[in-house]
Amino acid sequence: MKRRIVNLMAQLPPQVSLVAVTKTHPVSLIMQAYEAGLRDFGENRVQEMIEKQPNLPDDVRWHLIGHLQTNKVKYIAPFVHMIHSIDSLKILKEINKQGAKAGRIIDGLLQIYIASEETKFGLSPDEAIQLLNNENVQQMKNIRIRGLMGMATFTENEALIKSEFKFLKQFYDKLKSEYFRDADSFNVLSMGMSGDYQIAIAEGSTLVRIGTAIFGSR
Ligand SMILES: *Cc1c(COP(=O)(O)O)cnc(C)c1O
């Protein structure tokens, strides 16, 4: 595994960061990735994250990458590093509320629906724009929107994946210039997984979320 991590790191351009997706994997294996130098770990379920978090070092940065229910936000608000899966006003409100309670500003990404599949969560571009135009959202002090996340269609069709990532990058650039021109912190474009990260990087990803290519299949 260490060799896989080293090989992967060597492929990533300097502007691209790596979140190692640890879902289903035990703490002992995650600890090996930590010892190989990784600090950013991604889980898609709150329950699993809160079980693992106390058993790993404090300098781990935990990324919540899967769908988040409002009633679960309180469990991760005290420590989560970034929430990649913001997909409604309701969840934004709750993250802001729990961020305030925890005395933190929580970093988050708007998850945008880019795939031609029925099953993926996320906002449409129009819904994302509505959120950003919402006065309540603009007043939120305990959540900081750092960028966008998207998942391409699960397919062998590389042209389709490429066009979906290209679309997300264009939308990201549009939001940056129209809503976040003065916010240097709007600088994260989370796209790319084990099967498609090379395409994602070519299309402008700044953060890849990789599980299988590091830890093997689940
Ligand atoms: C599981 C998961 C990944 C990692 O997938 P791999 O194909 O194992 O690299 C990335 N992002 C999300 C949202 C996931 O749920």
The ligand as an SDF file (V2000), in Angstrom:
LIG
                    3D

 15 15  0  0  0  0  0  0  0  0999 V2000
  -16.3030    5.7500   -2.3370 C   0  0  0  0  0  0  0  0  0  0  0  0
  -16.1840    7.1420   -2.8290 C   0  0  0  0  0  0  0  0  0  0  0  0
  -15.0140    7.5920   -3.4830 C   0  0  0  0  0  0  0  0  0  0  0  0
  -13.8120    6.7040   -3.7570 C   0  0  0  0  0  0  0  0  0  0  0  0
  -14.1030    5.7520   -4.7180 O   0  0  0  0  0  0  0  0  0  0  0  0
  -12.9600    4.7980   -5.3350 P   0  0  0  0  0  0  0  0  0  0  0  0
  -13.5170    4.3830   -6.6360 O   0  0  0  0  0  0  0  0  0  0  0  0
  -12.7940    3.6540   -4.3840 O   0  0  0  0  0  0  0  0  0  0  0  0
  -11.7080    5.6050   -5.4590 O   0  0  0  0  0  0  0  0  0  0  0  0
  -14.9520    8.9140   -3.8590 C   0  0  0  0  0  0  0  0  0  0  0  0
  -15.9870    9.7590   -3.6480 N   0  0  0  0  0  0  0  0  0  0  0  0
  -17.1180    9.3700   -3.0520 C   0  0  0  0  0  0  0  0  0  0  0  0
  -18.2140   10.3650   -2.8460 C   0  0  0  0  0  0  0  0  0  0  0  0
  -17.2570    8.0560   -2.6160 C   0  0  0  0  0  0  0  0  0  0  0  0
  -18.3980    7.6710   -2.0160 O   0  0  0  0  0  0  0  0  0  0  0  0
  1  2  1  0
  2  3  1  0
  2 14  2  0
  3  4  1  0
  3 10  2  0
  4  5  1  0
  5  6  1  0
  6  7  2  0
  6  8  1  0
  6  9  1  0
 10 11  1  0
 11 12  2  0
 12 13  1  0
 12 14  1  0
 14 15  1  0
M  END
$$$$
